Amino acid sequence: MLRGLSNFDKIGAFGLTEYNHGSDSVMLETYVKPVEGGYLLNGSKRWIGNGTFADYIVVWARNIKDNKLIQGFVVEKGMKGFSSSKIEGKMSLRMTQNADLKFENVFIPTANKIEFATDFEKSTKPVLLKSRLGTAWVSLAGAAGAYESCLKYCLERK
């Protein structure tokens, strides 16, 4: 399903964060409803890196018929009912283009459900815990750089 990502022929994105809840998976409102041959996806995501141009987006949504478990589904660029818009005017991390995503009755074929991503706690939470640590280090590096720059200026100033 996700062929082309490993050799960089295709671009991927990770769709978890929502407008009202950030990345708090407990409060996710985006949902899928099983239908013949797949699922209908409805909801929205915010701050999704690569979201305007990704070929594939792994979207986390509640399956309303499967005990409301949060599961992973692959949305492909160009699917009917899917739209994205670039977030303008960001103040930091401008190297990453972030997007708002909207899903209005997007048909997701059964093959696009990620087989082993059937429970958010077991499949994705461990990845998030590690990536959030990296985000903290990026912030610390920025602060250290600002400190070093200010110190250099202060020591050279007459």
N, C-alpha and C positions, 0 to 999 in steps of 0.2 A: 504493500500500500504506500509506504513512504519512500519508495525507490527514488534515488536521485539526491537525497539529503546527504548521504555519507560521502559522496564525491563532489558535492557542492554544485550540482546541476540544478537543484531545486532549493528553495528557501523555506524555512519553517518558522512557526511562531507558537507561543504557548499562551492560551487564553484562559486565565483564571480570574483576574481582578475584575470587580464590578463597581458600578457607580456608587452605590450606597454602603458597600461593605468592604471595599478594598480586596485584599486577598484572604479574608476571613471565610474559609471554606464552609464553616458551619452555617453561614447565612446566605449562601448562594441562592439566587433567584432564577437563573437561567435553567431551563428544564428541557427534557426530551420526553416525548410521548410515543410509545411503540405504535406503529402502523404496519400494514402489510408491506413486507419487503424492507423495513427499516424503521426509521424514527423521524418525527418532526421536531425540530429544534427551534425554541423561542427564547428570546432574552437579549441581553447586551453585555458587553465587556468594555473595560476602559484601561488605558495605559498599556496597550498590548504592543510590545516591540515588534517591528517588521509587519505589523498588522495590515498596512495598506498595500503591501506588495508580496506578501508570502504566498507561496504556492499551496502550502498546507498549514492549517492552524489546528493544533490540538486544543479542543474546547472542553472545558469541564462543566458538566451539567447534571442536574438531578434527574434521575430516571423515575418519573412519577408512578410507574407500574412496578418497579423493582425496589420496594421498600425505601424509596426516595434516596437511594445511594447515589453518591457523586461518582460519575463515571466519565471516561475519556472518549471523545468522538473526533474524527478527523473531518474538518470542513475544508473543501478544496476551493481555490480561487474560482470565481465565476458561478458558483452554485446559486440557483434562483432563490431569492429571498435574503441573500447575504449581502451586506454592504459595509463599507469601512470609510472612515474619514480621518485625516491626519490631525493630530492635536497641535495647534499653533501656539506660539508665544511661550514655550517652555523656558524656564530660567536655568535649569541645570540638566546635565546629561543630554546635551543637545546632539551628541554623536549618534544617539539612537532615535529613530523616528518612531514615535508612539501613535497609536490609533484608538479610536472608538469603533467598536464593532456592533452591528445590529443583526439579529437573526429573526426573521419573520416567516414561520412555517418553512424552514429550510429542510428539505428532505435529505436525510442522511441514510445511505444504503447500509444494510446490516454489515457488510464488509468493512465499513468505515468506523465501526465501533472497535476500540482498542481492546483486544481480547483479554489482556491481563490487567487492564486499568478498570477494574470493576468495583473498587472500594478505595476512596481517596486516602483514607488513613494508612492503608497498607502499600499503595502503589505510588503516590505522589508526595505525601507529606515528608518522607525522608529526603527527597530531592530538594524540596523547598527549604528544609532546615539547613542543608549544606549551602545552598545558593544565597540564603540570607546572611550567612557568615561572610561570604565574599562581598556582599554589598556593604557590610560594616567595614571591611578592610578598605574598600574604595573610598569611603567617607574619611576614614582615618588617614589615608594617604593624601587626600586633598587638604586636610587640615595641617598635616605635617609640612606639605609643600608651602602652604600659606605662611606658616610659622617661620620656616627657613628663609623665605623671601623677605618677610618683615624684619627678621633679625639681621640679615645681610644689609638691608637698607639702613637700619638704625645704626649699625656699626660703621657704615661708610659715611653717614651724614655728618656734616660739620656745622 
